[in-house]
Amino acid sequence: MSVPSYLKTSFELLARAFPDGIRDDEYLSVLTMLHPHMSDRNLADLVSAFMGRERTVLNDVYLVGGRIADGASDVDESVRKKLIDAGYDDWAAE
């Protein structure tokens, strides 16, 4: 799967954290975790490429961004652990 060079490390993070893909029940938590560190468009492009979904992911990114702005940032603990174990903290510090 080809991704732009500026999304390469983010794509690799997802590949390490979710080697079998992102399940539907993990999807919004992944967006919520990555949202503070990426532009809306880049996050949508990344997750679209990783999951093989159309750009409708952008609407979900806007949804998550609105929820975060309203103070809701619920992330499933299993998703948080997968991302942290895959190097999330180092990725976020880039």
N, CA, C and O of each residue as an XYZ file, in Angstrom:
376
protein
N       0.845     -1.174      0.000
C       0.000      0.000      0.000
C       0.890      1.237      0.000
O       1.796      1.355      0.825
N       0.635      2.150     -0.916
C       1.455      3.342     -1.057
C       0.819      4.513     -0.314
O      -0.356      4.826     -0.503
N       1.616      5.146      0.527
C       1.161      6.342      1.236
C       2.185      7.437      1.011
O       3.361      7.144      0.793
N       1.764      8.694      1.059
C       2.719      9.789      0.905
C       3.795      9.725      1.987
O       3.549      9.246      3.094
N       4.973     10.205      1.656
C       6.104     10.135      2.591
C       5.802     10.812      3.923
O       6.284     10.359      4.961
N       5.017     11.882      3.916
C       4.722     12.593      5.160
C       3.757     11.819      6.071
O       3.556     12.207      7.222
N       3.166     10.739      5.574
C       2.296      9.902      6.400
C       2.932      8.547      6.729
O       2.318      7.709      7.389
N       4.159      8.344      6.265
C       4.806      7.039      6.404
C       4.940      6.592      7.857
O       4.564      5.466      8.184
N       5.460      7.438      8.726
C       5.656      7.017     10.121
C       4.310      6.781     10.813
O       4.191      5.903     11.667
N       3.313      7.561     10.444
C       1.977      7.373     11.021
C       1.374      6.053     10.549
O       0.755      5.331     11.331
N       1.557      5.744      9.272
C       1.057      4.484      8.723
C       1.762      3.313      9.400
O       1.125      2.313      9.733
N       3.062      3.431      9.603
C       3.824      2.372     10.267
C       3.360      2.172     11.703
O       3.308      1.040     12.184
N       3.022      3.263     12.396
C       2.483      3.163     13.754
C       1.197      2.334     13.744
O       1.032      1.424     14.557
N       0.292      2.654     12.823
C      -0.954      1.893     12.746
C      -0.701      0.436     12.389
O      -1.363     -0.456     12.918
N       0.239      0.191     11.507
C       0.548     -1.187     11.108
C       1.093     -2.000     12.282
O       0.794     -3.187     12.410
N       1.895     -1.358     13.141
C       2.414     -2.061     14.318
C       1.310     -2.285     15.349
O       1.226     -3.354     15.954
N       0.472     -1.283     15.542
C      -0.567     -1.361     16.567
C      -1.725     -2.263     16.155
O      -2.339     -2.922     16.995
N      -2.016     -2.288     14.861
C      -3.175     -3.026     14.360
C      -2.779     -3.887     13.164
O      -3.216     -3.629     12.043
N      -1.955     -4.907     13.398
C      -1.472     -5.729     12.283
C      -2.594     -6.437     11.519
O      -2.419     -6.791     10.353
N      -3.727     -6.643     12.157
C      -4.871     -7.280     11.493
C      -5.918     -6.258     11.063
O      -7.029     -6.626     10.681
N      -5.568     -4.982     11.125
C      -6.498     -3.916     10.749
C      -7.237     -3.352     11.951
O      -7.243     -3.943     13.031
N      -7.853     -2.214     11.749
C      -8.622     -1.547     12.794
C     -10.052     -2.064     12.724
O     -10.717     -1.961     11.694
N     -10.506     -2.617     13.829
C     -11.889     -3.098     13.893
C     -12.851     -1.910     14.005
O     -12.466     -0.828     14.448
N     -14.085     -2.124     13.602
C     -15.081     -1.054     13.672
C     -15.232     -0.497     15.078
O     -15.420      0.708     15.247
N     -15.151     -1.357     16.093
C     -15.311     -0.884     17.469
C     -14.081     -0.133     17.980
O     -14.135      0.467     19.054
N     -12.983     -0.153     17.236
C     -11.764      0.571     17.607
C     -11.622      1.884     16.839
O     -10.865      2.771     17.234
N     -12.347      1.991     15.760
C     -12.178      3.054     14.772
C     -12.228      4.472     15.361
O     -11.289      5.245     15.170
N     -13.297      4.820     16.065
C     -13.410      6.179     16.601
C     -12.367      6.451     17.682
O     -11.896      7.581     17.814
N     -12.007      5.443     18.444
C     -10.952      5.628     19.451
C      -9.612      5.928     18.787
O      -8.845      6.752     19.285
N      -9.326      5.272     17.675
C      -8.078      5.544     16.941
C      -8.079      6.987     16.453
O      -7.089      7.700     16.615
N      -9.183      7.418     15.858
C      -9.275      8.802     15.396
C      -9.094      9.779     16.551
O      -8.403     10.789     16.416
N      -9.713      9.478     17.679
C      -9.629     10.353     18.850
C      -8.201     10.458     19.360
O      -7.760     11.539     19.749
N      -7.480      9.355     19.362
C      -6.106      9.357     19.862
C      -5.156     10.113     18.942
O      -4.263     10.819     19.409
N      -5.348      9.966     17.642
C      -4.429     10.586     16.685
C      -4.790     12.034     16.371
O      -3.926     12.805     15.954
N      -6.023     12.405     16.561
C      -6.527     13.726     16.164
C      -5.695     14.905     16.671
O      -5.413     15.815     15.891
N      -5.293     14.927     17.937
C      -4.551     16.095     18.420
C      -3.187     16.293     17.742
O      -2.588     17.361     17.870
N      -2.699     15.294     17.033
C      -1.357     15.337     16.471
C      -1.320     15.468     14.953
O      -0.242     15.532     14.363
N      -2.485     15.507     14.320
C      -2.523     15.538     12.859
C      -3.592     16.508     12.385
O      -4.562     16.775     13.095
N      -3.407     17.034     11.180
C      -4.473     17.833     10.591
C      -5.636     16.911     10.244
O      -5.455     15.705     10.075
N      -6.812     17.480     10.140
C      -7.994     16.684      9.812
C      -7.798     15.928      8.504
O      -8.071     14.730      8.429
N      -7.335     16.613      7.494
C      -7.172     15.997      6.168
C      -6.128     14.880      6.211
O      -6.354     13.805      5.656
N      -4.992     15.123      6.862
C      -3.955     14.081      6.930
C      -4.439     12.863      7.703
O      -4.149     11.729      7.322
N      -5.174     13.090      8.785
C      -5.710     11.971      9.561
C      -6.702     11.171      8.719
O      -6.677      9.941      8.729
N      -7.555     11.853      8.006
C      -8.520     11.165      7.142
C      -7.805     10.385      6.042
O      -8.163      9.243      5.755
N      -6.799     10.997      5.429
C      -6.043     10.309      4.373
C      -5.337      9.073      4.918
O      -5.336      8.019      4.283
N      -4.738      9.210      6.096
C      -4.022      8.097      6.720
C      -4.960      6.924      6.992
O      -4.695      5.800      6.567
N      -6.040      7.185      7.689
C      -6.946      6.108      8.080
C      -7.658      5.531      6.853
O      -7.914      4.328      6.791
N      -7.971      6.375      5.895
C      -8.565      5.882      4.641
C      -7.626      4.901      3.951
O      -8.047      3.830      3.513
N      -6.358      5.269      3.858
C      -5.370      4.395      3.214
C      -5.184      3.110      4.011
O      -5.130      2.023      3.436
N      -5.087      3.231      5.323
C      -4.839      2.059      6.153
C      -6.011      1.085      6.125
O      -5.820     -0.131      6.089
N      -7.219      1.626      6.142
C      -8.402      0.777      6.208
C      -9.002      0.478      4.837
O      -9.914     -0.341      4.720
N      -8.493      1.138      3.808
C      -9.048      0.934      2.481
C     -10.436      1.529      2.338
O     -11.247      1.048      1.547
N     -10.708      2.577      3.107
C     -12.018      3.235      3.058
C     -11.934      4.473      2.170
O     -10.854      4.990      1.885
N     -13.084      4.918      1.752
C     -13.176      6.153      0.975
C     -12.940      7.344      1.898
O     -12.780      7.190      3.109
N     -12.922      8.505      1.313
C     -12.644      9.716      2.075
C     -13.766     10.114      3.027
O     -13.669     11.154      3.678
N     -14.821      9.321      3.127
C     -15.867      9.631      4.100
C     -15.307      9.620      5.515
O     -15.968     10.072      6.451
N     -14.105      9.112      5.670
C     -13.440      9.146      6.978
C     -13.327     10.588      7.457
O     -13.352     10.839      8.662
N     -13.203     11.536      6.535
C     -13.071     12.942      6.919
C     -14.268     13.390      7.763
O     -14.092     14.144      8.720
N     -15.450     12.951      7.435
C     -16.627     13.303      8.241
C     -16.489     12.782      9.664
O     -16.868     13.464     10.616
N     -15.951     11.586      9.812
C     -15.742     11.019     11.148
C     -14.659     11.772     11.908
O     -14.746     11.928     13.126
N     -13.639     12.239     11.193
C     -12.594     13.054     11.820
C     -13.207     14.347     12.359
O     -12.897     14.766     13.474
N     -14.079     14.979     11.565
C     -14.761     16.192     12.037
C     -15.624     15.892     13.261
O     -15.673     16.690     14.197
N     -16.297     14.754     13.256
C     -17.109     14.351     14.399
C     -16.253     14.230     15.658
O     -16.600     14.761     16.713
N     -15.145     13.533     15.533
C     -14.236     13.342     16.669
C     -13.673     14.685     17.128
O     -13.592     14.945     18.328
N     -13.287     15.531     16.190
C     -12.760     16.855     16.545
C     -13.771     17.672     17.315
O     -13.411     18.365     18.267
N     -15.019     17.604     16.924
C     -16.075     18.311     17.638
C     -16.282     17.770     19.036
O     -16.497     18.529     19.982
N     -16.218     16.461     19.162
C     -16.375     15.844     20.487
C     -15.220     16.231     21.400
O     -15.420     16.486     22.588
N     -14.010     16.276     20.846
C     -12.844     16.677     21.650
C     -12.996     18.131     22.078
O     -12.718     18.470     23.228
N     -13.435     18.995     21.162
C     -13.635     20.412     21.482
C     -14.673     20.594     22.581
O     -14.601     21.541     23.364
N     -15.639     19.681     22.636
C     -16.675     19.736     23.671
C     -16.231     19.076     24.978
O     -17.009     19.003     25.929
N     -14.995     18.600     25.030
C     -14.458     18.027     26.257
C     -14.528     16.515     26.345
O     -14.087     15.939     27.340
N     -15.067     15.862     25.337
C     -15.150     14.399     25.342
C     -13.955     13.834     24.585
O     -13.746     14.153     23.414
N     -13.192     13.017     25.242
C     -12.041     12.406     24.573
C     -11.915     10.941     24.973
O     -10.821     10.444     25.238
N     -13.039     10.274     25.008
C     -13.047      8.868     25.403
C     -12.284      8.018     24.399
O     -12.551      8.056     23.198
N     -11.341      7.261     24.909
C     -10.573      6.326     24.090
C     -10.621      4.978     24.781
O     -10.318      4.866     25.969
N     -11.000      3.968     24.038
C     -11.014      2.612     24.565
C      -9.608      2.263     25.054
O      -8.626      2.490     24.347
N      -9.516      1.717     26.249
C      -8.202      1.419     26.842
C      -7.407      0.406     26.030
O      -6.179      0.487     25.996
N      -8.058     -0.530     25.383
C      -7.315     -1.498     24.577
C      -6.681     -0.815     23.367
O      -5.579     -1.178     22.958
N      -7.370      0.171     22.793
C      -6.813      0.932     21.674
C      -5.635      1.766     22.161
O      -4.590      1.808     21.511
N      -5.799      2.421     23.290
C      -4.716      3.232     23.861
C      -3.467      2.360     24.083
O      -2.355      2.760     23.738
N      -3.663      1.180     24.655
C      -2.529      0.279     24.934
C      -1.860     -0.169     23.637
O      -0.632     -0.179     23.549
N      -2.649     -0.537     22.635
C      -2.060     -0.966     21.362
C      -1.205      0.138     20.752
O      -0.099     -0.120     20.279
N      -1.710      1.355     20.762
C      -0.952      2.466     20.173
C       0.293      2.794     20.991
O       1.362      3.031     20.428
N       0.161      2.807     22.293
C       1.327      3.107     23.138
C       2.381      2.019     22.991
O       3.568      2.324     22.872
N       1.969      0.763     22.996
C       2.921     -0.339     22.825
C       3.605     -0.293     21.447
O       4.720     -0.790     21.283
N       2.927      0.304     20.471
C       3.476      0.387     19.113
C       4.369      1.613     18.908
O       4.911      1.806     17.820
N       4.526      2.444     19.949
C       5.418      3.597     19.838
C       4.717      4.939     19.716
O       5.297      5.898     19.207
N       3.499      5.016     20.168
C       2.706      6.241     20.071
C       3.422      7.445     20.671
O       3.459      8.511     20.056
N       3.985      7.290     21.850
C       4.623      8.432     22.512
C       5.767      9.007     21.695
O       5.901     10.226     21.580
N       6.595      8.136     21.124
C       7.695      8.598     20.265
C       7.137      9.250     19.007
O       7.633     10.291     18.575
N       6.108      8.644     18.416
C       5.484      9.192     17.212
C       4.907     10.582     17.487
O       5.079     11.499     16.684
N       4.225     10.733     18.616
C       3.599     12.004     18.955
C       4.641     13.095     19.220
O       4.369     14.281     19.035
N       5.825     12.685     19.652
C       6.893     13.653     19.935
C       7.604     14.132     18.673
O       8.366     15.097     18.731
N       7.369     13.476     17.527
C       8.053     13.859     16.276
C       7.727     15.267     15.874
O       8.216     15.745     14.851
